[in-house]
Amino acid sequence: MSSTRQLAAIMFTDIVGYTALMGEDEVKAFDILRKNRLLQKPLIEQYNGKWIKELGDGVLASFPTVTEAVLCATEIQNICNKDCDFKLRIGIHQGEVVFEDNDVFGDGVNIASRIQAIAPIGGIWVSEPVYYNIINKKNINAKFIRSENLKHVQEPVRIYEITTGPSIPKTKLLNTEPNKKPYKNSLAVLPFTDMSPAKDQEYLGDGIAEELLTLMAQVKELKVIGRTSCFSFKNKDVDLKTIGKLLEAGSILEGSIQKVNNRIRITAQLIDATDASHIWSQRYDREMDDIFALQDDICSKIAEHLKITLLEEYETREENKPTNNSKAYEWFLKADYYCKRYGWENFERAIDCCKKAIELDQDYADAWWLLGYCYFEKHNWLYLQKENIETAVYCTNKAISIDKTNADAHFMLALINFNYYYDWDKTMSEIALANQYTRTTYPLFFLPAEAWTRGMLFSDFDFARRHMQKGIDHDPLNFIYQFHLAQLYLYLLHDYANARNILNNITDLGFPAYACWRPIFLSYLFEGQYELAEEYARKDYEASGGRGHGAANLIISLVATGKKKEAEELYQSVNQSLPIQEFPEFLHVKVNAWLGRIDDAFEYLDKAITERSIWLFTLKVSPEWDPLRSDPRFQKVLERMKFPK
């Protein structure tokens, strides 16, 4: 047999959940296989590819160039995600392969296959050689996901995710009206562009835009699009008319910022989103000490040109500015900038910035509550550091002692009481105060939080869904709201398909795919689809480095699929290798419950309550705890937690 060795782009595709479907409905499974063949074969040929073979429900193809492989894959996924009753995963790698007798062999084939196996549902993941070939191609975008140790591959492979066209996030998932005209008095505020030569003032542009969002939300009869949706277009080449259409915004405020020493230059312009024409523009050169007056001036002019009236609270805002120290305000903006990027190192940076703001102004309430929030998040990352939660409580109370009407500080107290003290009444009362004291006409952040807490505590799905949807309506690209909505479907309504639908879509809004793997695992576990549950548990395990929820989920899935010996061995390994902060008590509770060690589970549950584990608010509603629910001791635990009836 003749053989040739050459460089080629190898594409693997796979139908999601096909094995389970074959066991349930063989006729439907074969019909999907036929549809998949009819979809892919002509497109592979159109892009000069070679259909190599089918491997069960998978397809192996090769292409002479990386660009043709990527464009083919994206067209396949676009059609499949829009019009088909099945979903695909696609992996692509470029490497040296051997063609022999209408087949292809080599490491390049193996790597493409391994990448496809870990790709997200409806997604395209590629290796670094593919990325470097398409990085400068028009309308093809790629973002780095992570380095992955692939089976039978010696070195870690850097994985990238592919999207095509302008990098435009999807609009809201629910209640979408496709041909709805932009609301006349609806405003989006985009992040202000950093025009400094060193490009080191991004935090200031973000902070100014966010403050303007908050100020404009005090204007009567004006719908202000939420921060997450507005900021999702940052650094993306998307025209203003498209942004307006996606956000249903009639007007868009954009601008630039540059600071030299203590002087700041801000250029702001208000755009009619329907035709991209200018409504108003102005340049400001001021001292940083005038920053609050400058923000008010911009808002007043926008309101004037939109011909709407300001609230009394807004008109007197200058008398109640959060600090008189412009340097302290600048440190606060830096802290907020780092805080919103999450991660251990960013929280440490934010803490340092907050402390510098407080050194300059001891009565800066906003800096105090933000410092408390950073310590609260540190507690979430390292469960045993009780001093973090104690510091968070101190900082938050300090903020309220300075300004009892600080809505963010009251919301922080709600978070602490919900996650740590298990004081449900205090949780709801602090959320009510946050709603009462918020400066905006619509509490963009607090209502969805109230929906989540009421849903989990009172099992009131209808209330929770309605209020979460209000948050989504005002901030349609906010993936956090939609993530929580998916969890409400998961825990309260047990509508697992709808939960997965939301989770599989919010990755297009910038939400990391790996963060969705745990709730998707739970949805399949609760549904009794244990093989699919194990598939996502293994993804979660690999993404977490074998720690925390990732390890616990894999152990539970192994028990569910009848691999109890393997589950026992993994649990033994976890006990020997992981410190308690990487596998805290509440995870020991669930694992022992699923392993059938009920007494051990209750012993760990007692420790978890004593240590105030943060995930115990799910005890009342989550099926994760079902192996314990019939035991009389479980009812006593619920009574001990004092959940609302």
Buried (B, 14 or more C-beta within 10 A) or exposed (E): EEEEEEEBBBBBBBBBBBBBBBEEEEEEBEEBBEBBEEBBBEBBEEBEBBBBEBEEBBBBBBBBBBBBBBBBBBBBBEBBBEEBEBBBBBBBBBBEBBBEEEEBEBBBBBBBBBBBBBBBBBBBBBBBBBBEBBEEBEEBBBEEBBEBEBEEBEEEBBBBBBBBEEBBBBBBBBEEEEEEEBBEBBBBBBBBBBBBEEEEBBBBBBBBBBBBBBBBBBBEEBBBBBBBBBBBBEEEEBEBBBBBBBBBBBBBBBBBBBBEEEEBBBBBBBBBBBEBEEBBEEEBEBEBBBBBEBBBBBBBBBBEEBEEEBBEEBEEBEEEEBBEBBBBBBBBBBBBBBBBEEEEEBBEBBBBBBEBBBEBBEBBBBBBBBBBBBBBBBBBEEBEBEEBBEBBBBBBBBBBEBBEBBBBBBBBBBBBBBBBBBBBEBBBBBBBBBBEBBBBBBBBBBBBBBBBBBBBBBBBBEBBBEBBBBBBBBBBBBBBBBBBBBBBBBBBBBBBEBBBBBBBBBBBBBBEBBBBBBBBBBBBBBBEBBBBBBBBBBBBBBBBEBBBBBBBBBBBBBBBBEBBEBBBEBBEEBEEEBEEEBBBBBBBBBBBBBBEBBEBBBBBBBBBBEBBBBBBBBBBBBBBBEBBEEBEEBEEBEEEBEBEE
